[in-house]
Amino acid sequence: WWVRVDGASWRVPDGPGSDALAGTRASHPVVHMSWADAQTYCAWAYASGRLPTEAEWEHAARGPEEVPPRRYRYPWGRHLVPDGVHRANIFQGTFPRGNTAEDGYAGAAPVLAFGPQNGYGLYNMIGNVWEWTADYWTATHEKPREGTPPRQDPQGPPRGDERTKKGGSYMCHKSYCHRYRIVARSQNSEDTGTSNLGFRCAKSGGPPEAWRESWREGMTKSPEGATHDEL
């Protein structure tokens, strides 16, 4: 199911002749970005901009604290397709050759296609394209000693050969890549760029603006001044 496309890049994601900034493609996530390029873009685009740590990404995916996160497999709740409504872009059908595109998309979808996935108003925390995080990859995590408080923003090892990615993509199917869950994770080498791997930026600062909309009923608009930056 992987096909080599010579000359593909973030600007020509389908190869020469395509254009990431033309027509409806301009509303899609940016892909074919290496880890270093994504980190550099975040630092260039925003003051104190950077890639989120894996813990920050997962906190954002879980949503507001008043939502009981440990019960939730997905940013919006426990069921993948609540009341028959698709909330994310993943592979449906028989993987890898029978994508029925029941969610409306066989490939990447526009960033705003499915609406916010949780009470923070964030789009595409799971599904559509994978997202780089700042952390080096590790398959093991040190467990806090009994009686000690939870670690704040625990991060991966200080060095490694690969970086952690989160969220899953339109190529994920339960039979092969059941990683479109909040806790799921995978990895790639820093120089990797593919059609199903993107990123979002983060920055250090104060608490987010306190606003809660009726996202469970299908919020489609953000409050004035709020931004949802997925690249």
N, C-alpha and C positions, 0 to 999 in steps of 0.2 A: 504493500500500500504506500510505500515511500517511493517517490519519483524524483530523480535528479533533474533540476532545472538550471541549466547554465546561465549565469548572468543575473540570477535573482538577487534582490537586495531589498532593503526597506522601501526604497523609492519605486522599484519595479518588482513587486512581490510575486508576480506570476511570470517573471522573466521579461526580456526586452519586448517593448510594445505595450506593457501594462503600466499603470500609473497610480500610485497610492494616493495621490492628491486629486484625482479626477473623478467627477461624478459621485455615485453612491459609495465608491471605494474609500472616499475621504472620511466617511463616517465609521470605518472599520478600525479595529486596533492596529497599531503599527507592529509588524512582525519582522522576522529576519534581522533581529538585533542581538548582537553578542552581549554578554554580561557587562563587559567593559564599556561598550557603547551606551548601554542603558544607564549605567551609573554616571557616565560622563554627561549624558543628556540631562539627567535630573539635576546635577550640580550646576549645569549651564542655565537651565530654564527657571530655577527657583532659588532664592536665597536659602542657604542651608539645605538645598534639595539633595536627595539621596534615594537609594532603594530601601524599602522597608526591611527590617529584620524579619525572620520567620515568625517570631512571637508577635511582633506588631501586625504582620499580615493576618495571622490567625485571630488576634483580638478584633481586628477590623471586620473579619468575616463573620465572627460570632455576633456582632451587633451590640446594642446597648446592654448594660449590665442588668437591667430589670427583666430582660428576656432570659429564661433559664437555659444557658448555653449548653450545659452538659447533656441535656436531653435532645439536642438538635444535631442532626447529621448534616444538614444543609443550612445556609444562612437564614432561610425563611422558616425552617421547621424540620419535622421528622420525615416528611413524605416528599419524594422527588417530584411528583406531578400532583400537587394538591388540587382536589376537585377537577382533575383533568386538565389543569392549566400548566403549560410548560413554563418553567421559571429560569431555565438555563439552556445553553446550546451544547448538546452532547451527541454522541452517535446513537441512533436508534436502528433497530433491525438486527441483522445477523452480521457480526463483525468478521472480516473486514470488507466484504464485498456486497453487502446488502443494506446500505444506509437508506432507510425509508424517509428520513428527514421529516419526521412527524412534528418536530418543533419548528419547522419552516426553513431550516438551513442544513445543507449537506456539508458546507464549509464554514468559514468564519462568518459571523453575523455583525451587523452594525452595533456599536457599543450600547446604544439605548434601546435595542430591540426588545428586551425582556423586562424593562423597568427595573427599579431598585430591588435588590435582593434582601435587604434588611433595614432595620430602623435607623441606621446611619445614612441611608440613602445611597449606598454604594452599588454600583452596577458590576455585573460579571465577576464577582469574587470567585465563583466557580463556573466552569464551562467556558466556552468560546476559545480563549487561548491561555496557555500556561503563563505564569508571571514569575519573573526572576525575583529572588530575595537577596539580601546582602550576605546571608550566612554561607559559610563553607558547609558542604554536605557531611553529615555523619549519620550512621544508622543507630547510634547509641547516645543516650542522654543521661547525665548524672542525676540521680534522684536525690532530692533534698533529704537530709537526715530527719528522722522522726522528731516532731516537736518544733522544727524550725519553720519559719514562715515561707510561703511560696517565693521563688525567685522572681525578681522583676526584670522583664525583658531578657530572659536567658538566651544566649547566643551560641552558635556553633563553635567548632574548634578554631584556633587562631590561624591555621593554614590548612591547605588541602588541595586536591586536584580538581574538584568539582564544586559547583554552587547549587544551593537548594532552590527548587521551583515549586510553586503551589498553584492549586486551583483546577488542574485538569484542563481539557480542551474539547473541541468538537470531534476529536478523534478518539475520545475515551468511551469505552463501553464496559459494562459490568463484567463481561466474560474475559476481558483482556486488561483493562486499565481502569479499575474502579477507584479512580483518584479524584473524582469530582465531589469530594467530601471535605469538610472543613479540616479534619485532622490529617487527611492524606497528603502525601508529599512525594517528590521524585528529585532527580538531579540531572545536570548536564555539565559538560566542560565549559569553561568561560568563553571559548571561541565559537560556541555553537550558535547557529542562527537557522531557524526553521519557520515554516508557514503557520505553525501552531504555538509559537512561543513569543510572548510579548513582555510587557512590564507595566507597572504603575509607580509613580513617584511618591515619596513621603518627605516630611520635613519635621524637625523637632520644633516644639512650641508649646503653647498652653492648651487647655482642653478645647475640644471642638465646640462650635456654637450650639447651644441647646435648642434643638428643634426636633419635633416628632410629628410626622404626618401619618395619615392612615394608610401606611404602606401595605398592610395586609389586604386592603380593598383594591389595591392596584394603583399606587401613586405613579403619576406620569410626569409631574412637574416638580422641580426643586424650588425651595424658597429663594427669593430674590437674593442674589449675591453668593449663593452656595455653589460650589463647583465639585464635579466628579471627574477626576482626571485619570483616565485609563489610556495607556498608550501601547 
